[in-house]
Amino acid sequence: MKNIQPITPELIYVGASDRRTALFENIYPIPRGVSYNSYLLLDEHTALVDTCDASVREQFLENVEAALGERRLDYLIVNHMEPDHAATMMDVLSRHPEATVVATAKAVQMIEQFFGTQAASSQIVKEGDTLSLGRHQLVFTMAPMVHWPEVMMTYDQTDKILFSADAFGTFGALSGNLFADEVNFEGEWLNDARRYYINIVGKYGQPVQTVLKKAAALDIRMICPLHGPVWRSNLEYFIGKHDVWSRYEPEDKGVVIIYGSIYGHTEAAALRLGALLSERGIKQIKAYDASRTHVSKLVAECFRSSHIVLASSTYNNGIFTPMESLLLDLKAHSWQKRTVALIENGTWAATSGRLMRAELEQMKEITIVGETVSLKSAAQPSQEEQLAALADAIVASI
Ligand code: FEO
């Protein structure tokens, strides 16, 4: 059954949501699913803005045909060639071989790489190029590395709508409500939006800043991203979040405790530090077991918070593997501008503190606060003082 939704009288949502795939990009858990958004403009000429992932192929193709009715497809605008958006483009083109693909030169090259063929008709566009559909005047603006090099955005000058590719997207399937102002975004979506942004695009803060500056010069009344709800109000709220994230600034002043603990002793010390921080007035402390929390969530939490406690056992003379993975991932995402406190543990030769510090020293503007608390198997009663001193140091730096 078709499932299309009008956005404006001439713009129709033809995307679809996927609640069956467990891992987005075969790496990120998506328990709330994900939507693959596609938009059809019906003007004197018709234009489909991006296609969908193969997981929603049938629904998507049915939606496109239903929205087009008897009309032909004149243009397929490809803002982004990653397969979660482009996997079904050849299905569309086989039904509408007359359509002209509008894309960047790099995207056209990727079409060849992925499909071994090209559309019958292609139009390569670059920064500032325009396309008239009749009433709607589209202008293309390049957005390289947000989050692939071929990415562009399409701005509808007529209705002031930005088709923003991956930017301003989020994990989470749509449940009927298409607009961000129809859902509890702050309560139910923001964590997934942050996790999506940080893990998918987080490494590319500078290109995102460039795009935000370009966007600031446009009169944007609506943002149509490739994942998640459409924004038609309170745009500055979500743009502001992306500004903070892409400048690598913390969203919240507070403490996140992450521990890698084999038998629970490192965990106990980390949680004792949490209690000592609470006694000193720190609120909304969050603690996570690195072995049981997906690293994508840990990375997102490290981006959210200003202060992070990392507590790790020593393992194979190194950092306990889940904590080591987190540090590698943080480095890969250019994590920076944070304050970190360390707890290490080792029954005969604790090395994890020194090694965590060495990893952190390779990142930008990471301040390590207080003395590393070093446990030998388990925290001894005499070490309460050391934990208290670390809590004092953390509080003093907030
Ligand atoms: Fe949603 Fe970069 O693809």
Residues whose N, C-alpha, C, O or C-beta is under 5 A from the ligand:
A	BS01	FEO	E82 D84 H147 D166
